[in-house]
Amino acid sequence: MTHWVSRLRAGIALLKPREFALAAAPCPYCGPSLFVRLQREETGVRCTRCAASAVHLALGWALRDQVTHLGECDACELSARGPLVAFLRRSARSLATSEYFADVAPGGLRDGIRCEDVQRLSYADASFDLVTHTEVFEHVPDDARAFAELVRVLRPGGVTIFTVPMHEGELTVERARLRDGALEHVHPPVYHTDPLRDGAGILAFRDYGRDILARLRDAGFAEADLTTPTQRIPWTVPRAVVVARKPA
Ligand SMILES: [Zn+2]
């Protein structure tokens, strides 16, 4: 099945005809564009040109707000396709992409796509000026180790810009953990799905609270903040985006 056919099917699955709407607005990735709302939920909003979701749009606008010299940045994105990847590929000096496959060693390839585990990246120290990721870290068993890996592969003064699902409260709720390789559920398991991707859901190890900023500083980042993109995204309240910078 080709990618656009699966995308169309996913779109039809999301469509609630009474909530359908169109709006002209700029997209951080493609410029002037037309947006579609398939349903009132945040997951129902898409750019019709690049198919960016509300999460990707928030990340894209935060990236444009925060990184003024993208053309001088060596970038790393923890996925291998989609509008953010396409934008970074044409805008950054270089781009490393990857996906996580549980059964492929870090640095190995599957169907031409590099495999990386953010808890043990195969990239050399100080490889990147920018690392981006959307909705990844809630699925990482040892996120402290993974945040430390981001610090390691960033250059001094380098920045990571990312999204995770966050609740309103202060404290992160650990839902599950790995102990000696065995999965333990502290709370009933929650699985996240991406409606534009095929496949089963992936376990959420935690629901982040605002203490994610302290976790980032504990891992070695000098600054960590939540930013709300300055540009409006049609119909949605913009998602908070995390920005964390390695000491210069
Ligand atoms: Zn777009």
Residues whose N, C-alpha, C, O or C-beta is under 5 A from the ligand:
A	BS01	ZN	C27 Y29 C30 S33 C47 R49 C50 A51 A52
